[in-house]
Amino acid sequence: MKKIIAIALFLFLTSFGFAYAQSKLQNPLKVDSIEAVILLVVDIMVYVGVSFAILAIIFVGFKFVTAQGKPDEITKAKEWFMWIIIGLAVLISAKVIVEIVKNTLVNSGVVNEGFLNGSDMRSAPIRKGDNIDASYSSGIES
């Protein structure tokens, strides 16, 4: 009896899998390029990092209060505060850093800009002598 129930359950669940596989898959990220994925990840990291930084600043405030005038404790709290501010500066400038890296890679020829924005999925420029498909023959560089 248990075997019959297990087989029926397996067939029932797999039928949903086949029905779902026949429908068109949708992109859950709502982005259409590698550049947009990278910027989405950076945005998420900035939001999470700023949240942690706010909590860390509150924690450092408690450190200052509990130091009660002890020079060693105050020095440690000042160091924590300095590193939190440096981390915030890096988080805030994260999009600028991504743009600098992207422009450096594109200008040096390592990556095609079309590859990053989703219009061309080739990762490097085509040069004479490369084994290429006829559809890309117009993009040959000398």
Residue frames as qw, qx, qy, qz and C-alpha x, y, z in Angstrom:
[[0.000, 0.884, 0.467, 0.000, 0.00, 0.00, 0.00],
 [0.307, -0.795, 0.100, 0.513, 2.83, 2.38, 0.86],
 [0.421, -0.110, 0.595, 0.676, 4.49, 1.67, -2.50],
 [0.212, 0.629, 0.655, 0.362, 1.31, 2.53, -4.37],
 [0.145, -0.941, -0.245, 0.186, 0.91, 5.81, -2.47],
 [0.417, -0.593, 0.324, 0.608, 4.56, 6.69, -3.06],
 [0.377, 0.148, 0.669, 0.624, 4.30, 5.95, -6.80],
 [0.091, 0.799, 0.563, 0.192, 1.04, 7.92, -7.09],
 [0.260, -0.893, -0.059, 0.363, 2.58, 10.86, -5.24],
 [0.448, -0.345, 0.480, 0.671, 5.68, 10.73, -7.45],
 [0.294, 0.400, 0.682, 0.537, 3.60, 10.70, -10.65],
 [0.050, -0.896, -0.441, 0.021, 1.37, 13.49, -9.36],
 [0.321, -0.808, 0.103, 0.483, 4.31, 15.75, -8.47],
 [0.421, -0.184, 0.574, 0.678, 6.24, 15.07, -11.67],
 [0.279, 0.638, 0.637, 0.332, 3.19, 15.89, -13.77],
 [0.094, -0.961, -0.165, 0.198, 3.27, 19.40, -12.31],
 [0.441, -0.560, 0.402, 0.574, 6.96, 19.61, -13.14],
 [0.411, 0.196, 0.682, 0.573, 6.35, 18.74, -16.78],
 [0.120, 0.842, 0.506, 0.141, 3.46, 21.16, -17.03],
 [0.242, -0.905, 0.027, 0.348, 5.57, 23.93, -15.53],
 [0.496, -0.327, 0.523, 0.612, 8.55, 23.10, -17.76],
 [0.383, 0.473, 0.645, 0.463, 6.40, 23.56, -20.85],
 [0.006, 0.962, 0.268, -0.045, 5.44, 27.08, -19.81],
 [0.474, 0.688, -0.159, 0.526, 7.82, 29.93, -20.59],
 [0.637, -0.385, -0.345, 0.571, 10.42, 30.58, -17.89],
 [0.022, 0.950, 0.109, 0.290, 10.54, 34.15, -16.60],
 [0.484, 0.346, -0.404, 0.695, 13.52, 36.08, -15.34],
 [0.493, -0.698, -0.495, 0.157, 13.02, 36.60, -11.59],
 [0.476, -0.341, -0.097, 0.805, 15.63, 39.37, -11.39],
 [0.276, 0.892, 0.343, -0.099, 13.92, 41.64, -13.95],
 [0.122, -0.773, 0.395, 0.481, 17.30, 42.55, -15.47],
 [0.854, 0.502, 0.128, -0.051, 18.53, 41.88, -18.99],
 [0.555, 0.688, -0.371, 0.285, 22.30, 42.34, -18.82],
 [0.752, -0.117, -0.430, 0.486, 25.35, 41.45, -16.78],
 [0.169, 0.321, -0.197, 0.911, 25.87, 45.12, -15.97],
 [0.528, -0.477, -0.113, -0.693, 22.38, 45.35, -14.48],
 [0.865, -0.308, -0.394, 0.045, 22.97, 42.21, -12.39],
 [0.577, 0.068, -0.362, 0.729, 26.21, 43.66, -11.03],
 [0.096, -0.372, 0.102, -0.918, 24.51, 46.96, -10.19],
 [0.721, -0.448, -0.290, -0.441, 21.63, 45.08, -8.53],
 [0.817, -0.207, -0.416, 0.342, 24.10, 43.15, -6.36],
 [0.340, 0.197, -0.261, 0.882, 25.92, 46.39, -5.48],
 [0.377, -0.479, -0.096, -0.787, 22.62, 48.05, -4.54],
 [0.828, -0.417, -0.346, -0.144, 21.72, 45.16, -2.24],
 [0.714, -0.059, -0.368, 0.593, 25.19, 45.22, -0.67],
 [0.088, 0.364, -0.136, 0.917, 24.93, 48.98, -0.10],
 [0.588, -0.514, -0.177, -0.599, 21.54, 48.65, 1.62],
 [0.878, -0.331, -0.328, 0.108, 22.74, 45.81, 3.85],
 [0.613, 0.116, -0.280, 0.730, 26.07, 47.51, 4.55],
 [0.098, -0.480, 0.072, -0.869, 24.49, 50.83, 5.49],
 [0.743, -0.512, -0.234, -0.363, 22.12, 48.98, 7.84],
 [0.848, -0.209, -0.303, 0.381, 25.07, 47.29, 9.54],
 [0.382, 0.310, -0.180, 0.852, 26.95, 50.59, 9.68],
 [0.382, -0.599, -0.056, -0.702, 24.04, 52.28, 11.45],
 [0.866, -0.448, -0.213, -0.069, 23.95, 49.47, 14.01],
 [0.759, 0.033, -0.242, 0.603, 27.73, 49.69, 14.39],
 [0.097, 0.500, -0.118, 0.853, 27.58, 53.45, 15.00],
 [0.646, -0.595, -0.091, -0.470, 24.96, 52.87, 17.70],
 [0.915, -0.233, -0.231, 0.234, 27.24, 50.20, 19.21],
 [0.537, 0.261, -0.208, 0.775, 30.20, 52.60, 19.15],
 [0.255, -0.636, 0.010, -0.728, 28.04, 55.20, 20.87],
 [0.837, -0.513, -0.115, -0.156, 27.45, 52.73, 23.68],
 [0.822, 0.039, -0.213, 0.527, 31.20, 52.05, 23.75],
 [0.188, 0.515, -0.149, 0.823, 31.85, 55.77, 24.24],
 [0.543, -0.620, -0.015, -0.565, 29.29, 55.95, 27.04],
 [0.926, -0.362, -0.102, 0.013, 30.55, 52.83, 28.81],
 [0.645, 0.390, -0.311, 0.579, 34.18, 53.98, 28.52],
 [0.505, -0.824, -0.249, 0.068, 33.51, 56.38, 31.42],
 [0.043, -0.963, 0.267, -0.002, 36.55, 58.48, 30.67],
 [0.781, -0.322, 0.455, 0.283, 39.05, 55.59, 30.41],
 [0.156, 0.715, -0.424, -0.534, 41.59, 56.62, 27.74],
 [0.184, -0.178, 0.921, 0.294, 42.12, 53.08, 26.41],
 [0.343, 0.486, 0.794, -0.121, 38.38, 52.45, 25.95],
 [0.282, 0.825, 0.116, -0.477, 37.84, 55.86, 24.31],
 [0.003, 0.570, -0.651, -0.502, 40.75, 55.22, 21.92],
 [0.257, 0.096, 0.946, 0.174, 39.25, 51.85, 20.92],
 [0.334, 0.686, 0.586, -0.274, 35.84, 53.44, 20.35],
 [0.177, 0.793, -0.198, -0.548, 37.42, 56.18, 18.20],
 [0.102, -0.330, 0.837, 0.425, 39.21, 53.54, 16.11],
 [0.315, 0.382, 0.869, -0.015, 35.94, 51.61, 15.61],
 [0.286, 0.802, 0.307, -0.425, 34.18, 54.82, 14.59],
 [0.053, 0.664, -0.484, -0.568, 36.95, 55.70, 12.11],
 [0.149, -0.100, 0.926, 0.332, 36.77, 52.27, 10.43],
 [0.322, 0.572, 0.730, -0.191, 32.98, 52.43, 10.26],
 [0.244, 0.822, 0.018, -0.514, 33.16, 55.80, 8.49],
 [0.022, -0.481, 0.725, 0.493, 35.79, 54.44, 6.06],
 [0.256, 0.187, 0.942, 0.108, 33.54, 51.43, 5.35],
 [0.317, 0.730, 0.486, -0.360, 30.59, 53.74, 4.73],
 [0.144, 0.737, -0.318, -0.579, 32.65, 55.78, 2.29],
 [0.093, -0.215, 0.894, 0.382, 33.57, 52.63, 0.35],
 [0.287, 0.438, 0.845, -0.105, 29.93, 51.49, 0.34],
 [0.278, 0.793, 0.239, -0.487, 28.67, 54.82, -0.89],
 [0.184, 0.694, -0.483, -0.502, 31.28, 54.93, -3.65],
 [0.599, -0.032, 0.795, 0.086, 30.64, 51.28, -4.70],
 [0.630, 0.672, 0.385, -0.055, 28.74, 52.24, -7.86],
 [0.200, 0.912, -0.318, -0.168, 31.55, 54.57, -8.88],
 [0.376, -0.484, 0.777, 0.142, 34.06, 51.76, -8.33],
 [0.674, 0.294, 0.678, 0.022, 31.96, 49.42, -10.51],
 [0.498, 0.854, 0.113, -0.101, 31.81, 52.04, -13.29],
 [0.042, -0.821, 0.541, 0.176, 35.59, 52.59, -13.12],
 [0.514, -0.212, 0.822, 0.126, 36.27, 48.84, -13.38],
 [0.651, 0.543, 0.528, -0.047, 33.75, 48.50, -16.24],
 [0.362, 0.916, -0.100, -0.139, 35.23, 51.41, -18.20],
 [0.226, -0.671, 0.684, 0.177, 38.76, 50.08, -17.64],
 [0.601, 0.027, 0.793, 0.091, 37.81, 46.61, -18.93],
 [0.588, 0.711, 0.382, -0.053, 35.97, 48.01, -21.95],
 [0.205, 0.937, -0.241, -0.149, 38.65, 50.56, -22.88],
 [0.305, -0.567, 0.745, 0.176, 41.45, 47.99, -22.56],
 [0.584, 0.311, -0.583, -0.472, 39.61, 45.62, -24.91],
 [0.099, -0.144, 0.952, -0.250, 39.23, 42.81, -22.39],
 [0.253, 0.461, 0.817, -0.235, 35.41, 42.89, -22.56],
 [0.032, 0.377, 0.509, 0.773, 33.03, 44.19, -25.22],
 [0.240, 0.006, 0.332, -0.912, 30.59, 46.79, -23.93],
 [0.658, -0.031, -0.403, -0.636, 27.83, 44.89, -25.70],
 [0.561, -0.063, -0.812, 0.148, 28.62, 41.87, -23.55],
 [0.118, -0.102, -0.620, 0.769, 28.03, 43.90, -20.39],
 [0.380, 0.168, 0.174, -0.893, 24.80, 45.55, -21.49],
 [0.601, 0.211, 0.729, -0.252, 23.33, 42.38, -23.01],
 [0.598, 0.662, -0.049, -0.449, 23.28, 43.38, -26.69],
 [0.654, 0.528, -0.540, -0.030, 26.27, 41.22, -27.68],
 [0.866, -0.459, 0.161, -0.116, 27.18, 38.05, -25.79],
 [0.796, 0.369, -0.278, 0.391, 30.75, 37.78, -27.09],
 [0.630, -0.719, -0.089, 0.280, 33.35, 38.24, -24.35],
 [0.448, -0.485, 0.329, 0.675, 36.25, 39.50, -26.50],
 [0.421, 0.695, -0.170, -0.557, 36.65, 41.40, -29.76],
 [0.893, 0.263, 0.342, 0.126, 36.92, 39.29, -32.93],
 [0.116, -0.726, 0.471, 0.487, 40.21, 39.58, -34.79],
 [0.670, 0.513, -0.430, -0.322, 41.32, 38.40, -38.22],
 [0.369, 0.335, -0.863, 0.078, 42.04, 34.70, -38.24],
 [0.401, -0.081, 0.706, -0.577, 39.55, 33.84, -35.48],
 [0.109, -0.219, -0.926, -0.287, 37.23, 30.92, -36.18],
 [0.267, 0.205, 0.353, -0.873, 33.87, 32.73, -36.18],
 [0.387, 0.522, 0.756, -0.079, 30.28, 32.23, -37.20],
 [0.276, 0.388, 0.463, 0.748, 29.14, 34.06, -40.36],
 [0.189, -0.855, -0.455, -0.163, 26.66, 36.13, -38.35],
 [0.455, -0.803, -0.011, 0.384, 29.53, 37.91, -36.59],
 [0.701, 0.215, 0.266, 0.625, 31.63, 38.57, -39.71],
 [0.155, 0.855, 0.172, 0.464, 30.79, 42.29, -39.73],
 [0.478, -0.873, 0.075, -0.058, 32.53, 42.82, -36.39],
 [0.885, 0.027, -0.024, 0.464, 36.03, 41.75, -37.46],
 [0.172, -0.950, 0.174, 0.197, 38.79, 44.05, -36.24],
 [0.757, 0.549, -0.255, 0.246, 42.15, 44.31, -37.95]]
